[in-house]
Amino acid sequence: MPPAQMKQKKMPPTDPYQPAGFAARHGIGIEDAKRILALHKGDRDSSNRAAHKIKGLN
């Protein structure tokens, strides 16, 4: 298929599991987001739960 006919997949402006996107999504600080993502790695459910707990404390 010629490149002109290929449709590119649209990507969101920030990945929610990158620190900036994760912090914005959950309304937490970037440092908290970095710490959560480093601790929980690729486990999205536990990352989200941890962010909800942090947000509740702020």
C-alpha positions, 0 to 999 in steps of 0.5 A: 500500500502506498504511503499516501493511502496508509492511515496513521493511528492517532496517538493521544497527546500524552500517554496516561502511564507516562509521568506527565499524563498520569499526574494530569489524569489523576490530579497529583504532582509529577514527583508522586506520579513518577514514584507510583509508576516506578513502584507499580511498573506496568500494573495499571490497576494498582497504579490507579489505586495508588494515585487515588490514595495519594489524591485523597491525602492531598 
